[in-house]
Amino acid sequence: MNLKIVVTGALLVVIGGLILFFPNVLTPPTQVYDHTYLLRVAPGNYSSVQVTVEPQQTLLGTIASGPDTVDFFLMNHGNFTAWTTRGSPPSQVYPQSKFGILNYTFTVAGSGSSVDYVIVLSSRSSNGTTNALVNLVLDNGAGNLESLYAPLGFIIAGVAIAALGATRKGEPEPEPPKAEEKPTGLLGLLSGIGSTAPTPTCRYCGAEIQEGAAFCPSCHKSLG
C-alpha cells in the first residue's frame, strides 16, 4: 500500500463531503434580492406578488398575516394566468402551498431553468381586510443540480486515488551502505604488502637510506 496516495485520496473525499453537506460554510451564498411586500387581502378575494427564480438561486419566503389567517398558494405564472382567467380554484400548485396560515416560512430551490413564481394569498374571512407581510429573499447559492457536480467530483476522484494507492506497493526503503570487506588469507597478506610505504633511496647513488637521514651511508653525499 502506498500511504501517500491513500492519504491524498482521503483528503479529496473529505473536501468533497464538506462542500456537499456544508455548502454555505465553504461557499457562502450571495444575497441578490431582499424585499418585503404588504398585501391587503379583501374577504373572498386574493392578492399576489410575482418573483423570478434562476437555476442557481434559492428563494426563501416568510409570510405573516393578521388579524385573520390567509390561504397561501404557490404556482407558476402560467397556472396563475389560467386560474385567474377561468375563475376556478387553483388546481396546480406547488407543495409549499398551505391553508389557514398566520406565520409561515417556505423555501423554493432553483430548477433547470428560470421560473416565474406567483405567491397568492386569499382570504375566507368575513371580518374585513386581512393584512399580510411577505418577505422574499433570493440567494445565489446551493440548491440546484449543478451545485452537486464539484463535491461529487472530489469524492469520486478521492475514492479512485485511494483505491489506486491501496493496490500499489510503497516506495522501497534505501539499503544501508555495505561495509568494505577486507581481503583475508594470502590475498590480504599480498594486498597489505603492496600497500606499505616504499623505502626511501638516495637520489645520487640509489642506495637505501633511513627516513629522515641527512647523509647517504653509501656515497656520503648530503641529502638536504
C-alpha positions as a printed Julia matrix, in Angstrom:
224×3 Matrix{Float64}:
   0.0     0.0     0.0
   1.26    3.46   -0.92
   0.33    5.56    2.11
   0.93    8.93    0.43
  -1.52    8.2    -2.39
  -4.14    6.83    0.03
  -3.92    9.94    2.24
  -4.29   12.21   -0.82
  -7.43   10.37   -1.9
  -8.89   10.52    1.62
  -8.34   14.31    1.75
 -10.23   14.75   -1.53
 -13.14   12.72   -0.16
 -13.24   14.87    2.99
 -13.18   18.11    0.96
 -15.99   16.84   -1.28
 -18.07   15.88    1.76
 -17.64   19.31    3.33
 -18.73   21.08    0.14
 -21.69   18.69   -0.27
 -23.06   18.84    3.28
 -21.93   22.33    4.3
 -22.06   24.39    1.07
 -22.87   27.66    2.83
 -19.81   27.37    5.07
 -17.23   26.9     2.32
 -19.03   28.93   -0.37
 -21.37   31.4     1.35
 -24.43   32.33   -0.76
 -24.69   35.82   -2.19
 -27.93   37.64   -1.49
 -29.23   39.24   -4.68
 -32.76   40.21   -3.65
 -34.48   41.07   -0.38
 -37.86   42.78   -0.44
 -40.92   42.95    1.81
 -44.42   43.43    0.42
 -47.58   44.48    2.23
 -50.55   42.66    0.69
 -54.12   43.62    1.62
 -56.47   40.7     1.12
 -60.19   41.53    0.99
 -62.76   38.94    2.17
 -63.38   36.35   -0.55
 -60.63   37.83   -2.69
 -56.88   37.43   -3.21
 -53.63   39.39   -3.6
 -50.44   38.24   -5.27
 -46.8    39.01   -5.88
 -44.5    37.55   -8.54
 -40.81   36.65   -8.3
 -38.4    35.05  -10.8
 -36.05   32.33   -9.56
 -32.98   31.49  -11.66
 -31.49   27.96  -11.76
 -28.64   28.81   -9.38
 -30.85   30.66   -6.89
 -32.85   29.73   -3.8
 -35.98   31.59   -2.72
 -36.74   31.99    0.98
 -40.2    33.39    1.74
 -41.76   34.47    5.03
 -45.44   35.33    5.45
 -47.05   36.97    8.48
 -50.8    37.76    8.34
 -53.33   39.34   10.66
 -55.75   39.67   12.18
 -57.1    36.57   10.38
 -55.43   33.69    8.58
 -54.92   33.51    4.82
 -54.6    30.66    2.33
 -51.22   30.5     0.58
 -50.83   29.16   -2.95
 -47.51   28.92   -4.81
 -47.86   28.48   -8.57
 -46.03   29.38  -11.74
 -47.14   32.25  -13.95
 -48.87   30.0   -16.49
 -51.05   28.31  -13.88
 -51.79   31.65  -12.25
 -52.99   33.09  -15.55
 -55.2    30.05  -16.2
 -56.6    30.24  -12.67
 -57.48   33.93  -12.87
 -58.93   33.53  -16.39
 -61.2    30.6   -15.51
 -62.06   31.92  -12.07
 -61.9    28.4   -10.64
 -59.96   27.3    -7.52
 -56.24   26.72   -8.12
 -55.71   23.14   -9.25
 -51.97   23.09   -9.94
 -49.94   24.45   -7.05
 -46.58   23.59   -5.51
 -46.35   21.54   -2.3
 -45.27   24.59   -0.3
 -48.89   25.83   -0.52
 -50.85   25.79    2.74
 -54.28   26.74    4.08
 -55.01   28.93    7.1
 -51.63   30.45    7.91
 -50.69   33.23   10.3
 -46.89   32.84   10.22
 -45.29   30.68    7.59
 -41.86   30.17    6.0
 -41.16   28.35    2.76
 -38.19   27.62    0.5
 -38.02   27.13   -3.27
 -34.83   25.8    -4.88
 -33.9    26.75   -8.43
 -34.68   24.23  -11.14
 -33.16   23.58  -14.55
 -34.46   26.85  -15.99
 -35.72   30.25  -14.94
 -39.22   30.09  -13.39
 -41.68   32.92  -12.7
 -43.4    32.06   -9.41
 -46.55   33.74   -8.12
 -47.28   33.95   -4.4
 -51.08   34.09   -3.98
 -52.82   34.91   -0.7
 -56.58   34.53   -0.47
 -58.94   35.23    2.4
 -62.01   33.35    3.54
 -62.6    35.76    6.42
 -65.76   37.83    6.79
 -64.21   40.22    9.33
 -62.76   42.65    6.86
 -59.44   43.04    5.1
 -56.52   40.9     6.23
 -53.03   42.38    6.02
 -50.07   40.17    5.18
 -46.35   40.94    5.15
 -44.48   38.87    2.57
 -40.67   38.9     2.71
 -38.85   37.35   -0.25
 -35.08   36.71   -0.29
 -33.14   35.36   -3.27
 -29.7    33.82   -2.69
 -27.15   32.74   -5.26
 -26.21   29.51   -3.53
 -26.54   25.74   -3.5
 -29.89   24.19   -4.23
 -29.72   23.02   -7.83
 -28.25   20.0    -9.57
 -25.21   21.89  -10.9
 -24.05   22.62   -7.34
 -23.53   18.88   -6.77
 -21.03   18.44   -9.6
 -17.97   19.8    -7.76
 -18.33   17.89   -4.45
 -19.27   14.64   -6.19
 -16.25   15.07   -8.47
 -13.98   15.46   -5.42
 -15.47   12.38   -3.76
 -15.25   10.17   -6.86
 -11.68   11.26   -7.59
 -10.69   10.75   -3.95
 -12.11    7.22   -3.84
 -10.35    6.31   -7.09
  -7.0     7.69   -5.93
  -7.28    6.0    -2.53
  -8.1     2.66   -4.2
  -5.11    3.08   -6.5
  -2.85    3.8    -3.54
  -4.14    0.76   -1.68
  -3.17   -1.55   -4.55
   0.28   -0.06   -5.16
   3.37   -1.0    -3.23
   5.09    1.66   -1.23
   8.47    3.04   -2.18
  11.28    0.63   -1.13
  13.5     1.86    1.67
  17.1     2.58    0.6
  19.56   -0.13    1.62
  22.28    0.92    4.07
  25.77    1.17    2.54
  27.71   -2.06    2.83
  30.92   -2.04    4.83
  34.03   -2.57    2.73
  35.22   -6.12    3.16
  38.93   -6.51    3.79
  40.65   -9.37    1.97
  41.78  -12.25    4.15
  44.39  -15.0     3.91
  47.14  -14.84    1.32
  45.26  -12.22   -0.7
  45.09  -10.0     2.36
  48.78  -10.51    3.04
  49.71   -9.62   -0.52
  47.48   -6.56   -0.58
  49.0    -5.47    2.76
  52.47   -5.82    1.34
  51.54   -3.85   -1.75
  50.05   -1.07    0.31
  53.13   -0.47    2.55
  55.06    2.74    2.02
  58.15    2.4    -0.25
  61.65    2.51    1.34
  63.39    5.88    0.63
  66.54    5.77   -1.53
  69.44    8.13   -2.25
  68.8    10.31   -5.23
  72.5    10.17   -6.14
  73.5     6.53   -5.88
  70.17    4.78   -5.33
  71.17    3.15   -2.04
  68.51    2.63    0.62
  68.53    5.21    3.38
  66.69    5.68    6.63
  63.71    8.02    6.79
  64.94   11.47    7.75
  68.68   10.75    7.21
  70.86   13.82    6.4
  73.67   11.93    4.58
  73.72    8.86    2.37
  75.58    6.0     4.16
  76.89    4.77    0.8
  78.06    7.85   -1.15
  78.16   10.15    1.92
  76.52   12.97   -0.02
  74.25   15.43    1.72
  70.56   14.74    1.27
  69.45   18.17    2.43
